[in-house]
Amino acid sequence: MAREFGEELNDNVFDIPELRNQTRVFRDREHAGSVLSEMLALYSETDAVIFGIPAGGVPVAAPLASSLKLDLDVAVVSKITLPWNTEAGYGAVAFDGTIELNKNMISQMGLTKAEIAKGTEKASSKVKRRFKEFRSGESFLDLKNRTAILVDDGIASGFTMLVAVKALKKAGAGKLVVAVPTAHFQALQGVAPHVDELYCANIRAGWGFAVADAYMNWYDVTDGEVSNILKKFQ
């Protein structure tokens, strides 16, 4: 196991070795956030800002922000999904208009320019709506010289996370940290070179990876739940 991950992980990646390739390791997203808070204890009571990716990343980010006594915000991004499968994404759009596309997947699926344009517009509209709803019209934070800790409930392909990373860099983050409960090894290695540090409690490899498999209690988080969580931190 150590050979599988330890020698191959980027130097800026930190995990919990005993949780490697394990499933059902977190009771729920809140528990996952608590586990991450122990891994990121060095950021407690600093000027760092926690950014949850809606919807599923916010319930993970909330206990992390509470434990570390940090500000909680959102980095609104959305997958660009296949016309025939709304669960599978071939790219992502961020709150500032940043777009990331999986060109290999687009080629394999034979997507047309019209289909890509329509999918991108749909994702962009969703992002604009959520950004307005979750931030209540407030302007984006000044991140100059501040650490941004980007949180989601897991990384499967990495495209959603990469577009969020790019957007926060454009927003001026002084240091960029990614913290996720679980991730596929290859996707994690694709994200790591683009950030300063990456914390992942549960790294898994192999076929058939699903973020949900890391949780005992998994469900779709609603926009209403996200709004209620954010109101507690205002």
C-alpha positions in Angstrom: 0.0 0.0 0.0 2.8 2.4 0.8 4.4 1.7 -2.5 1.1 2.2 -4.3 0.6 5.7 -2.9 3.4 6.9 -0.6 6.2 7.0 -3.2 4.0 8.4 -5.9 2.1 11.1 -4.2 3.1 14.6 -4.9 5.1 16.2 -2.0 2.3 18.7 -1.3 -0.3 15.9 -0.8 -1.2 14.8 2.7 -3.5 11.9 3.6 -4.3 9.4 6.4 -2.4 6.2 5.3 -4.6 3.8 7.3 -7.7 5.1 5.3 -6.2 4.3 1.9 -8.5 2.3 -0.4 -11.1 2.0 2.4 -14.8 2.6 1.8 -17.6 3.8 4.2 -15.0 5.6 6.4 -17.2 8.7 7.2 -20.6 8.6 8.9 -21.7 11.6 6.8 -20.4 14.9 5.4 -20.3 16.5 8.8 -18.1 13.7 10.2 -15.8 14.1 7.1 -15.4 17.8 7.8 -14.4 17.0 11.4 -11.8 14.6 10.2 -10.4 17.2 7.9 -10.3 19.8 10.7 -7.7 17.7 12.5 -5.6 17.4 9.4 -5.7 21.2 8.9 -5.2 22.2 12.5 -2.3 24.5 11.6 -4.7 26.9 10.0 -6.8 27.4 13.1 -7.6 31.0 13.9 -5.6 32.4 11.0 -6.7 34.7 8.2 -7.5 31.7 6.0 -11.0 31.5 4.4 -12.9 28.2 3.9 -14.7 28.0 0.5 -17.2 25.2 0.2 -18.2 24.0 -3.3 -22.0 23.8 -3.5 -23.9 21.8 -2.9 -22.2 18.8 -1.3 -19.0 20.6 -0.3 -20.7 23.1 2.0 -21.8 20.6 4.7 -18.2 19.4 4.8 -16.8 22.9 4.9 -19.1 24.1 7.7 -17.7 21.9 10.6 -14.2 22.6 9.3 -14.8 26.3 9.5 -16.3 26.0 12.9 -13.6 23.8 14.4 -10.8 26.0 13.0 -12.6 29.3 13.7 -12.4 30.5 10.2 -14.7 32.4 7.8 -16.9 30.3 5.6 -17.8 31.3 2.0 -18.7 29.5 -1.2 -16.9 28.9 -4.5 -19.9 28.3 -6.9 -19.0 25.9 -9.7 -21.1 23.5 -11.8 -20.4 20.5 -13.9 -21.1 20.6 -17.6 -23.0 17.4 -18.1 -23.7 15.1 -21.0 -27.0 15.6 -22.8 -28.0 12.0 -22.1 -26.5 11.7 -18.6 -26.8 14.5 -16.1 -24.6 12.7 -13.6 -21.6 12.6 -15.9 -19.6 15.8 -16.6 -17.2 16.6 -19.3 -16.2 20.0 -17.9 -17.1 22.7 -15.4 -17.9 26.4 -15.1 -16.9 28.7 -12.2 -18.5 31.8 -10.7 -16.2 34.1 -12.6 -16.8 32.5 -16.0 -13.8 30.2 -15.9 -14.4 27.1 -18.0 -12.5 23.8 -18.0 -13.3 21.1 -20.6 -12.2 17.5 -20.8 -11.2 17.4 -24.5 -10.5 13.7 -24.4 -14.0 12.9 -23.1 -15.6 15.3 -25.6 -13.8 13.5 -28.5 -14.7 10.0 -27.2 -18.4 11.0 -26.8 -18.6 12.7 -30.2 -20.1 15.8 -28.8 -20.9 18.5 -31.3 -20.0 22.2 -30.9 -23.7 23.0 -30.5 -24.1 20.4 -27.7 -21.1 21.8 -25.9 -22.3 25.4 -26.2 -25.8 24.4 -24.9 -24.3 22.4 -22.0 -21.9 25.2 -21.1 -24.7 27.8 -21.2 -26.9 25.6 -18.9 -24.1 25.2 -16.4 -23.3 28.9 -16.5 -26.9 29.8 -15.8 -27.0 27.5 -12.8 -23.8 29.1 -11.5 -25.1 32.6 -11.8 -28.3 31.7 -10.0 -26.6 29.9 -7.2 -23.9 32.7 -6.8 -26.7 35.3 -6.4 -28.7 33.1 -4.0 -25.9 31.9 -1.8 -24.1 35.2 -1.5 -27.2 37.4 -1.1 -25.8 39.9 -3.5 -22.6 40.5 -1.5 -19.4 41.2 -3.5 -16.6 38.6 -3.5 -14.0 38.7 -0.7 -10.6 40.4 -1.2 -8.3 37.4 -1.1 -5.0 39.3 -1.5 -2.3 37.7 0.7 -5.0 35.4 2.3 -5.1 31.6 2.2 -8.1 30.1 0.5 -9.0 26.6 1.6 -11.2 25.0 -1.1 -13.5 22.2 0.1 -15.7 19.6 -1.6 -17.2 16.3 -0.5 -14.8 14.4 -2.9 -12.8 14.4 -6.1 -13.8 12.0 -8.9 -12.5 13.4 -12.1 -11.0 16.6 -10.8 -12.5 19.0 -13.4 -14.9 20.7 -11.0 -12.1 21.3 -8.5 -9.6 22.5 -11.2 -12.0 25.2 -12.4 -12.7 26.3 -8.8 -8.9 26.5 -8.2 -8.4 28.6 -11.3 -11.2 31.0 -10.3 -9.8 31.5 -6.8 -6.3 32.2 -8.2 -7.8 34.8 -10.5 -9.6 36.2 -7.4 -6.1 36.8 -5.9 -5.7 34.1 -3.3 -2.2 34.4 -1.8 -2.1 30.6 -1.0 -4.4 27.9 -2.3 -5.2 24.8 -0.3 -7.6 22.0 -1.3 -9.2 19.8 1.4 -11.4 16.9 0.6 -12.5 13.8 2.5 -12.0 11.4 -0.4 -10.5 11.3 -3.9 -9.5 9.1 -6.7 -5.7 8.8 -6.8 -5.3 9.8 -10.4 -7.6 12.8 -10.2 -5.9 14.0 -7.0 -2.5 13.8 -8.7 -4.0 15.9 -11.5 -5.1 18.6 -9.1 -2.1 18.7 -6.8 0.3 20.5 -9.2 -2.1 23.5 -9.3 -2.3 24.1 -5.6 0.1 24.8 -2.7 -1.2 22.0 -0.5 -3.8 19.2 -0.9 -5.3 17.4 2.1 -7.3 14.2 1.5 -8.2 11.8 4.3 -9.2 8.8 2.1 -7.4 8.2 -1.2 -8.6 5.4 -3.4 -7.5 3.9 -6.7 -8.9 1.4 -9.2 -12.0 1.2 -11.3 -15.5 2.0 -10.2 -14.6 4.9 -8.0 -17.5 6.8 -6.5 -17.3 9.7 -4.0 -20.5 8.3 -2.3 -18.7 5.0 -1.4 -16.6 6.9 1.3 -19.8 7.7 3.2 -22.2 5.6 5.3 -25.0 8.2 4.9 -25.0 9.8 1.4 -27.7 12.0 0.0 -28.2 14.9 -2.4 -27.8 18.2 -0.7 -30.4 20.8 -1.6 -29.8 24.5 -2.3 -32.0 25.3 0.7 -29.7 23.3 3.0 -26.7 25.2 1.6 -28.4 28.6 2.3 -29.3 27.6 5.8 -25.8 26.5 6.6 -24.3 29.8 5.2 -26.8 31.9 7.2 -25.3 30.5 10.4 -21.9 32.0 9.5 -23.1 35.4 8.5 
